[in-house]
Amino acid sequence: MSPTLTYTLQRLALFLGTLVLCAAILRGTSFLLVLAIATVISGVLSYFVLAKSREQMAARVAGRMQRLGERLDAGAAAEDAALDAAEQAPRHPEAGAPKPE
């Protein structure tokens, strides 16, 4: 399973567990308040508990971004080479001129 999917599922499970626990402890409290508290608590917990998974996911995403950047750089270099070749090609004035009628 990919690190991104693993981290996302772990984060979701941590949030849902925190939400259920907060709902049980804060019975009778507004659901929006329970939701807000669960969001903050699960966010803080995930920072510490899911650090390893988050680092693995970040490394995977960084690798993908680096490969994408390399492909973009290669494409830009090919485009620059094509433009340079077109600029250095001899020009024939009659080739682009419209023919008189």
N, CA, C and O atoms as a MOPAC input file, in Angstrom:
PM7 MOZYME 1SCF
protein

 N      0.84900 1    -1.17100 1     0.00000 1
 C      0.00000 1     0.00000 1     0.00000 1
 C      0.89600 1     1.23700 1     0.00000 1
 O      1.93700 1     1.25900 1     0.65700 1
 N      0.48900 1     2.25100 1    -0.73200 1
 C      1.31700 1     3.44900 1    -0.84900 1
 C      1.36400 1     4.20600 1     0.48700 1
 O      0.40400 1     4.17200 1     1.25700 1
 N      2.47800 1     4.88200 1     0.75200 1
 C      2.59200 1     5.64700 1     1.99700 1
 C      1.51300 1     6.72500 1     2.12900 1
 O      1.06600 1     7.02200 1     3.23700 1
 N      1.10000 1     7.30000 1     1.01900 1
 C      0.07200 1     8.34400 1     1.06900 1
 C     -1.26100 1     7.76700 1     1.52500 1
 O     -1.94000 1     8.35000 1     2.36900 1
 N     -1.63100 1     6.62400 1     0.96600 1
 C     -2.88400 1     5.97800 1     1.35800 1
 C     -2.81500 1     5.49800 1     2.80300 1
 O     -3.78300 1     5.63500 1     3.55100 1
 N     -1.68500 1     4.94100 1     3.19200 1
 C     -1.50800 1     4.47000 1     4.57200 1
 C     -1.67300 1     5.61800 1     5.56000 1
 O     -2.39900 1     5.49700 1     6.54700 1
 N     -0.99200 1     6.73700 1     5.29000 1
 C     -1.08600 1     7.88400 1     6.19400 1
 C     -2.50800 1     8.41700 1     6.25000 1
 O     -3.00900 1     8.74500 1     7.32600 1
 N     -3.16100 1     8.50400 1     5.10000 1
 C     -4.52300 1     9.03100 1     5.05700 1
 C     -5.47700 1     8.15600 1     5.85700 1
 O     -6.30900 1     8.66500 1     6.60800 1
 N     -5.35900 1     6.85500 1     5.70100 1
 C     -6.23300 1     5.94400 1     6.45300 1
 C     -5.94600 1     6.00600 1     7.95500 1
 O     -6.87100 1     5.97900 1     8.76700 1
 N     -4.67600 1     6.09000 1     8.32000 1
 C     -4.32900 1     6.20900 1     9.73700 1
 C     -4.85900 1     7.51400 1    10.31700 1
 O     -5.37900 1     7.54500 1    11.43200 1
 N     -4.72400 1     8.57500 1     9.55800 1
 C     -5.21000 1     9.88300 1    10.02200 1
 C     -6.71900 1     9.88200 1    10.19100 1
 O     -7.23800 1    10.42200 1    11.16800 1
 N     -7.42500 1     9.27500 1     9.24300 1
 C     -8.87800 1     9.17500 1     9.32400 1
 C     -9.30500 1     8.31900 1    10.51500 1
 O    -10.23700 1     8.67700 1    11.23500 1
 N     -8.63100 1     7.20000 1    10.71900 1
 C     -8.95800 1     6.33200 1    11.85300 1
 C     -8.70900 1     7.05000 1    13.18000 1
 O     -9.50700 1     6.93500 1    14.10900 1
 N     -7.61600 1     7.78100 1    13.26600 1
 C     -7.32000 1     8.52700 1    14.48800 1
 C     -8.38400 1     9.58800 1    14.74400 1
 O     -8.82500 1     9.76700 1    15.87900 1
 N     -8.80000 1    10.29300 1    13.68700 1
 C     -9.84300 1    11.30400 1    13.84300 1
 C    -11.16400 1    10.67600 1    14.28500 1
 O    -11.80800 1    11.16700 1    15.21200 1
 N    -11.56500 1     9.59000 1    13.62100 1
 C    -12.83900 1     8.95200 1    13.98200 1
 C    -12.80700 1     8.41200 1    15.40500 1
 O    -13.78900 1     8.53700 1    16.13700 1
 N    -11.69500 1     7.81800 1    15.80200 1
 C    -11.56600 1     7.33500 1    17.17800 1
 C    -11.65700 1     8.47200 1    18.17900 1
 O    -12.32600 1     8.34900 1    19.20500 1
 N    -10.99700 1     9.56200 1    17.89000 1
 C    -11.04800 1    10.73100 1    18.76100 1
 C    -12.46100 1    11.31400 1    18.80600 1
 O    -12.93300 1    11.73400 1    19.86300 1
 N    -13.12400 1    11.33700 1    17.66300 1
 C    -14.49200 1    11.86000 1    17.60500 1
 C    -15.43500 1    11.01800 1    18.45500 1
 O    -16.25300 1    11.56300 1    19.19600 1
 N    -15.33100 1     9.70200 1    18.35500 1
 C    -16.19000 1     8.81500 1    19.14500 1
 C    -15.90400 1     9.00800 1    20.63600 1
 O    -16.82800 1     9.09000 1    21.44500 1
 N    -14.62600 1     9.08000 1    20.99200 1
 C    -14.25800 1     9.26400 1    22.39600 1
 C    -14.76100 1    10.61100 1    22.92500 1
 O    -15.30400 1    10.68500 1    24.02800 1
 N    -14.58200 1    11.65500 1    22.15100 1
 C    -15.06100 1    12.98400 1    22.57500 1
 C    -16.58200 1    13.01100 1    22.68000 1
 O    -17.12800 1    13.61400 1    23.60400 1
 N    -17.26600 1    12.36900 1    21.75000 1
 C    -18.73000 1    12.33900 1    21.79200 1
 C    -19.22000 1    11.60800 1    23.03600 1
 O    -20.22600 1    11.99100 1    23.63300 1
 N    -18.50300 1    10.55100 1    23.42500 1
 C    -18.89800 1     9.79900 1    24.62600 1
 C    -18.62800 1    10.61300 1    25.89200 1
 O    -19.43700 1    10.60500 1    26.82000 1
 N    -17.52000 1    11.29700 1    25.93000 1
 C    -17.15900 1    12.06900 1    27.12500 1
 C    -18.00900 1    13.33200 1    27.24000 1
 O    -18.42700 1    13.70900 1    28.33500 1
 N    -18.26000 1    13.98100 1    26.10600 1
 C    -18.96300 1    15.26700 1    26.11500 1
 C    -20.44300 1    15.11800 1    25.72600 1
 O    -20.98300 1    15.94600 1    24.99200 1
 N    -21.08100 1    14.07000 1    26.21600 1
 C    -22.50100 1    13.86300 1    25.90600 1
 C    -23.30600 1    15.08500 1    26.29500 1
 O    -23.08800 1    15.67400 1    27.35300 1
 N    -24.24400 1    15.46400 1    25.42800 1
 C    -25.08800 1    16.60500 1    25.71500 1
 C    -24.52900 1    17.91400 1    25.20400 1
 O    -25.20400 1    18.94200 1    25.25000 1
 N    -23.27800 1    17.88200 1    24.70900 1
 C    -22.65000 1    19.08300 1    24.16800 1
 C    -22.98300 1    19.17700 1    22.67500 1
 O    -23.22400 1    18.16600 1    22.01500 1
 N    -22.99200 1    20.38400 1    22.16800 1
 C    -23.26100 1    20.61200 1    20.74800 1
 C    -22.32100 1    19.76600 1    19.89100 1
 O    -21.12900 1    19.65200 1    20.17600 1
 N    -22.89000 1    19.16900 1    18.82400 1
 C    -22.07600 1    18.31600 1    17.95500 1
 C    -20.95400 1    19.10600 1    17.28600 1
 O    -19.85700 1    18.58100 1    17.09500 1
 N    -21.21600 1    20.34700 1    16.93400 1
 C    -20.17500 1    21.15500 1    16.31400 1
 C    -18.99800 1    21.39300 1    17.26200 1
 O    -17.84200 1    21.39900 1    16.83900 1
 N    -19.30200 1    21.58700 1    18.54000 1
 C    -18.23700 1    21.75700 1    19.52000 1
 C    -17.45200 1    20.45800 1    19.68900 1
 O    -16.22300 1    20.47500 1    19.76300 1
 N    -18.15700 1    19.34500 1    19.74800 1
 C    -17.49100 1    18.03600 1    19.85600 1
 C    -16.61500 1    17.80900 1    18.62900 1
 O    -15.48700 1    17.33200 1    18.75300 1
 N    -17.12100 1    18.14400 1    17.45500 1
 C    -16.37500 1    17.99100 1    16.21500 1
 C    -15.12100 1    18.85700 1    16.21600 1
 O    -14.05300 1    18.40600 1    15.80200 1
 N    -15.24300 1    20.09000 1    16.67700 1
 C    -14.09500 1    20.99400 1    16.73200 1
 C    -13.03400 1    20.48900 1    17.70900 1
 O    -11.84100 1    20.51700 1    17.40600 1
 N    -13.46800 1    20.03600 1    18.86400 1
 C    -12.52300 1    19.52000 1    19.87100 1
 C    -11.82800 1    18.26800 1    19.34900 1
 O    -10.61600 1    18.11800 1    19.50500 1
 N    -12.58900 1    17.37000 1    18.73100 1
 C    -12.00500 1    16.14000 1    18.18600 1
 C    -10.99900 1    16.46100 1    17.07500 1
 O     -9.96600 1    15.80200 1    16.96200 1
 N    -11.29900 1    17.46000 1    16.26900 1
 C    -10.38600 1    17.84900 1    15.19400 1
 C     -9.06000 1    18.35200 1    15.75700 1
 O     -7.99400 1    17.96700 1    15.27700 1
 N     -9.12400 1    19.19700 1    16.75900 1
 C     -7.90300 1    19.73700 1    17.36500 1
 C     -7.10400 1    18.62600 1    18.05400 1
 O     -5.89100 1    18.52500 1    17.86900 1
 N     -7.77800 1    17.80400 1    18.83800 1
 C     -7.07900 1    16.73500 1    19.57000 1
 C     -6.45100 1    15.73900 1    18.60400 1
 O     -5.30100 1    15.34200 1    18.78800 1
 N     -7.19500 1    15.33000 1    17.57000 1
 C     -6.63900 1    14.34800 1    16.63800 1
 C     -5.50000 1    14.96500 1    15.82100 1
 O     -4.56400 1    14.26400 1    15.43600 1
 N     -5.57300 1    16.25700 1    15.55900 1
 C     -4.48000 1    16.92600 1    14.85600 1
 C     -3.19600 1    16.92500 1    15.65700 1
 O     -2.12000 1    16.65400 1    15.12400 1
 N     -3.31100 1    17.22900 1    16.93700 1
 C     -2.13600 1    17.22600 1    17.81600 1
 C     -1.59600 1    15.80800 1    17.97600 1
 O     -0.38600 1    15.59200 1    17.91500 1
 N     -2.49200 1    14.84400 1    18.18100 1
 C     -2.05300 1    13.45800 1    18.32100 1
 C     -1.37200 1    12.95400 1    17.05300 1
 O     -0.35100 1    12.27000 1    17.12700 1
 N     -1.92700 1    13.28600 1    15.89400 1
 C     -1.35300 1    12.79300 1    14.64200 1
 C      0.04100 1    13.35900 1    14.41200 1
 O      0.87700 1    12.70400 1    13.79000 1
 N      0.30100 1    14.56300 1    14.90300 1
 C      1.62400 1    15.15300 1    14.74800 1
 C      2.68700 1    14.26200 1    15.38600 1
 O      3.77900 1    14.10500 1    14.84000 1
 N      2.37200 1    13.68900 1    16.52300 1
 C      3.33800 1    12.84800 1    17.23100 1
 C      3.21300 1    11.37500 1    16.84600 1
 O      4.21800 1    10.71300 1    16.58600 1
 N      1.99400 1    10.86600 1    16.80800 1
 C      1.76500 1     9.43200 1    16.60500 1
 C      2.06500 1     9.00900 1    15.16300 1
 O      2.57400 1     7.91100 1    14.93600 1
 N      1.75900 1     9.85900 1    14.20400 1
 C      1.89900 1     9.49000 1    12.79200 1
 C      3.11200 1    10.13900 1    12.12400 1
 O      3.14500 1    10.27300 1    10.90100 1
 N      4.09000 1    10.53600 1    12.90200 1
 C      5.26000 1    11.23200 1    12.34600 1
 C      5.99900 1    10.37400 1    11.32200 1
 O      6.39000 1    10.87000 1    10.26600 1
 N      6.19200 1     9.10700 1    11.62300 1
 C      6.93500 1     8.22800 1    10.71400 1
 C      6.18100 1     8.05600 1     9.39500 1
 O      6.77800 1     8.13600 1     8.32100 1
 N      4.88000 1     7.82200 1     9.47800 1
 C      4.07200 1     7.66700 1     8.25800 1
 C      4.06500 1     8.94900 1     7.44200 1
 O      4.12500 1     8.91100 1     6.21300 1
 N      3.99200 1    10.08700 1     8.12800 1
 C      3.98000 1    11.37000 1     7.43700 1
 C      5.30400 1    11.60500 1     6.71700 1
 O      5.31100 1    12.11600 1     5.59800 1
 N      6.42400 1    11.23900 1     7.34200 1
 C      7.73500 1    11.40200 1     6.72000 1
 C      7.87200 1    10.50700 1     5.49200 1
 O      8.42700 1    10.92600 1     4.47700 1
 N      7.36900 1     9.27700 1     5.58000 1
 C      7.41100 1     8.37500 1     4.43000 1
 C      6.58500 1     8.93800 1     3.27900 1
 O      7.00800 1     8.90000 1     2.12300 1
 N      5.40500 1     9.46100 1     3.60300 1
 C      4.54900 1    10.03600 1     2.58600 1
 C      5.21800 1    11.26500 1     1.96000 1
 O      5.18900 1    11.43800 1     0.74200 1
 N      5.81100 1    12.10000 1     2.78400 1
 C      6.46500 1    13.30500 1     2.28800 1
 C      7.63900 1    12.95600 1     1.37100 1
 O      7.85300 1    13.61600 1     0.35400 1
 N      8.39400 1    11.92600 1     1.72900 1
 C      9.52100 1    11.50700 1     0.89000 1
 C      9.01000 1    11.00700 1    -0.46100 1
 O      9.61100 1    11.28800 1    -1.49800 1
 N      7.91900 1    10.27900 1    -0.44600 1
 C      7.33900 1     9.76600 1    -1.70000 1
 C      6.84900 1    10.91900 1    -2.58200 1
 O      7.09600 1    10.93500 1    -3.78800 1
 N      6.16000 1    11.86900 1    -1.97600 1
 C      5.65200 1    13.01400 1    -2.73800 1
 C      6.81800 1    13.86000 1    -3.25400 1
 O      6.78000 1    14.32900 1    -4.39100 1
 N      7.84400 1    14.05800 1    -2.43900 1
 C      9.00300 1    14.84600 1    -2.86900 1
 C      9.70400 1    14.17500 1    -4.04200 1
 O     10.14900 1    14.85300 1    -4.96800 1
 N      9.80500 1    12.85300 1    -4.01000 1
 C     10.40500 1    12.12300 1    -5.13100 1
 C      9.60900 1    12.30800 1    -6.40800 1
 O     10.17800 1    12.50800 1    -7.48100 1
 N      8.30200 1    12.24100 1    -6.28900 1
 C      7.44900 1    12.44200 1    -7.47100 1
 C      7.60200 1    13.85800 1    -8.01600 1
 O      7.67700 1    14.05500 1    -9.22900 1
 N      7.64600 1    14.83200 1    -7.13100 1
 C      7.79300 1    16.21900 1    -7.56700 1
 C      9.15800 1    16.44200 1    -8.22200 1
 O      9.27000 1    17.20100 1    -9.18600 1
 N     10.17700 1    15.79100 1    -7.70700 1
 C     11.50600 1    15.92700 1    -8.29600 1
 C     11.52000 1    15.32800 1    -9.70300 1
 O     12.07500 1    15.92400 1   -10.62500 1
 N     10.91100 1    14.15100 1    -9.86900 1
 C     10.84900 1    13.53700 1   -11.20100 1
 C     10.03700 1    14.40300 1   -12.16300 1
 O     10.39700 1    14.54000 1   -13.33300 1
 N      8.95600 1    14.98100 1   -11.67900 1
 C      8.15500 1    15.87100 1   -12.51700 1
 C      8.97100 1    17.09400 1   -12.93000 1
 O      8.93000 1    17.51000 1   -14.08700 1
 N      9.70800 1    17.66100 1   -11.98800 1
 C     10.55700 1    18.81700 1   -12.29100 1
 C     11.61800 1    18.47000 1   -13.32600 1
 O     11.91100 1    19.27400 1   -14.21200 1
 N     12.19600 1    17.27200 1   -13.21900 1
 C     13.20100 1    16.84600 1   -14.18700 1
 C     12.58800 1    16.70200 1   -15.57800 1
 O     13.20000 1    17.08700 1   -16.57500 1
 N     11.37900 1    16.14600 1   -15.64300 1
 C     10.70500 1    16.00500 1   -16.93700 1
 C     10.37700 1    17.37700 1   -17.52900 1
 O     10.52700 1    17.58900 1   -18.73300 1
 N      9.93200 1    18.30100 1   -16.68700 1
 C      9.63500 1    19.64600 1   -17.17400 1
 C     10.90700 1    20.34100 1   -17.66900 1
 O     10.88900 1    21.01800 1   -18.69700 1
 N     12.00600 1    20.17000 1   -16.93200 1
 C     13.27500 1    20.76200 1   -17.35500 1
 C     13.74100 1    20.17300 1   -18.68300 1
 O     14.23900 1    20.90200 1   -19.54100 1
 N     13.58600 1    18.86400 1   -18.86000 1
 C     13.98500 1    18.22300 1   -20.11000 1
 C     13.12900 1    18.73400 1   -21.26300 1
 O     13.63700 1    18.97600 1   -22.35800 1
 N     11.83400 1    18.89800 1   -21.01800 1
 C     10.94900 1    19.42800 1   -22.05700 1
 C     11.29500 1    20.85500 1   -22.41500 1
 O     11.27200 1    21.22800 1   -23.58800 1
 N     11.61500 1    21.65200 1   -21.41900 1
 C     11.99500 1    23.05100 1   -21.67000 1
 C     13.30200 1    23.11500 1   -22.44600 1
 O     13.45500 1    23.94600 1   -23.34100 1
 N     14.24700 1    22.24000 1   -22.10600 1
 C     15.52400 1    22.22100 1   -22.82300 1
 C     15.31800 1    21.80800 1   -24.27800 1
 O     15.94500 1    22.37300 1   -25.17500 1
 N     14.45300 1    20.83700 1   -24.52000 1
 C     14.16600 1    20.41200 1   -25.89600 1
 C     13.49400 1    21.53900 1   -26.67800 1
 O     13.80300 1    21.76400 1   -27.84800 1
 N     12.57800 1    22.24100 1   -26.02300 1
 C     11.91000 1    23.36500 1   -26.67600 1
 C     12.90800 1    24.48500 1   -26.99000 1
 O     12.86100 1    25.07300 1   -28.07100 1
 N     13.80100 1    24.77700 1   -26.05400 1
 C     14.82600 1    25.79800 1   -26.28700 1
 C     15.72200 1    25.40900 1   -27.45400 1
 O     16.06400 1    26.25000 1   -28.28400 1
 N     16.10400 1    24.12800 1   -27.51800 1
 C     16.96000 1    23.67100 1   -28.61400 1
 C     16.23700 1    23.80800 1   -29.95100 1
 O     16.84400 1    24.20100 1   -30.94700 1
 N     14.95200 1    23.48900 1   -29.97800 1
 C     14.17900 1    23.61700 1   -31.21600 1
 C     14.06000 1    25.07800 1   -31.63100 1
 O     14.17000 1    25.39700 1   -32.81400 1
 N     13.83900 1    25.96000 1   -30.67500 1
 C     13.74900 1    27.39100 1   -30.99400 1
 C     15.09100 1    27.93100 1   -31.48200 1
 O     15.14300 1    28.71700 1   -32.42800 1
 N     16.17400 1    27.50600 1   -30.83200 1
 C     17.50500 1    27.94100 1   -31.26300 1
 C     17.78800 1    27.46600 1   -32.68700 1
 O     18.33100 1    28.21900 1   -33.49600 1
 N     17.42700 1    26.23200 1   -32.99100 1
 C     17.65100 1    25.69600 1   -34.34000 1
 C     16.81600 1    26.45800 1   -35.35600 1
 O     17.28100 1    26.73600 1   -36.46100 1
 N     15.58600 1    26.79500 1   -34.99000 1
 C     14.72200 1    27.53800 1   -35.91500 1
 C     15.25600 1    28.95100 1   -36.14700 1
 O     15.14500 1    29.48000 1   -37.25300 1
 N     15.82300 1    29.55100 1   -35.13400 1
 C     16.37300 1    30.90200 1   -35.28200 1
 C     17.63200 1    30.90100 1   -36.14200 1
 O     17.90100 1    31.88000 1   -36.83800 1
 N     18.39000 1    29.84000 1   -36.10700 1
 C     19.64000 1    29.77600 1   -36.85200 1
 C     19.44600 1    29.24800 1   -38.27000 1
 O     20.37800 1    29.31100 1   -39.07300 1
 N     18.29200 1    28.74000 1   -38.59500 1
 C     18.03700 1    28.22600 1   -39.93900 1
 C     17.99700 1    29.39700 1   -40.91700 1
 O     17.51800 1    30.47900 1   -40.57600 1
 N     18.50400 1    29.18000 1   -42.13500 1
 C     18.46700 1    30.27500 1   -43.11500 1
 C     17.02300 1    30.62200 1   -43.46700 1
 O     16.15400 1    29.75400 1   -43.55800 1
 N     16.80200 1    31.89400 1   -43.65600 1
 C     15.45200 1    32.35500 1   -43.97000 1
 C     15.38400 1    32.70600 1   -45.45500 1
 O     16.30500 1    33.30600 1   -46.01000 1
 N     14.29800 1    32.32900 1   -46.07300 1
 C     14.04600 1    32.65000 1   -47.47300 1
 C     12.89400 1    33.62700 1   -47.50300 1
 O     11.77300 1    33.26500 1   -47.14300 1
 N     13.13700 1    34.85400 1   -47.92200 1
 C     12.06300 1    35.86300 1   -47.88600 1
 C     10.87200 1    35.48100 1   -48.74100 1
 O      9.74100 1    35.82700 1   -48.39900 1
 N     11.09000 1    34.77700 1   -49.84100 1
 C      9.96100 1    34.43200 1   -50.69700 1
 C      9.10800 1    33.30300 1   -50.12500 1
 O      7.97300 1    33.11300 1   -50.56200 1
 N      9.62700 1    32.55600 1   -49.16400 1
 C      8.86700 1    31.43300 1   -48.62300 1
 C      7.65700 1    31.90500 1   -47.83700 1
 O      6.61600 1    31.24900 1   -47.87600 1
 N      7.75800 1    33.01900 1   -47.12600 1
 C      6.65400 1    33.46400 1   -46.29800 1
 C      5.82600 1    34.56400 1   -46.91700 1
 O      4.79500 1    34.94300 1   -46.36200 1
 N      6.25400 1    35.09100 1   -48.06400 1
 C      5.54300 1    36.21100 1   -48.67800 1
 C      4.31100 1    35.73100 1   -49.43900 1
 O      4.35500 1    34.69500 1   -50.10300 1
 N      3.21800 1    36.47400 1   -49.34500 1
 C      2.02500 1    36.08200 1   -50.09000 1
 C      2.23200 1    36.33200 1   -51.58800 1
 O      2.94000 1    37.25700 1   -51.98600 1
 N      1.61100 1    35.50300 1   -52.38900 1
 C      1.72900 1    35.63500 1   -53.83600 1
 C      0.73300 1    36.68100 1   -54.32200 1
 O     -0.41600 1    36.70300 1   -53.88200 1
 N      1.18400 1    37.56300 1   -55.24800 1
 C      0.25400 1    38.56800 1   -55.76500 1
 C     -0.76700 1    37.93100 1   -56.69700 1
 O     -0.48100 1    36.93200 1   -57.35800 1
 N     -1.92900 1    38.50200 1   -56.74200 1
 C     -2.99500 1    37.95000 1   -57.56800 1
 C     -3.08800 1    38.63800 1   -58.88500 1
 O     -3.93900 1    38.29200 1   -59.70400 1

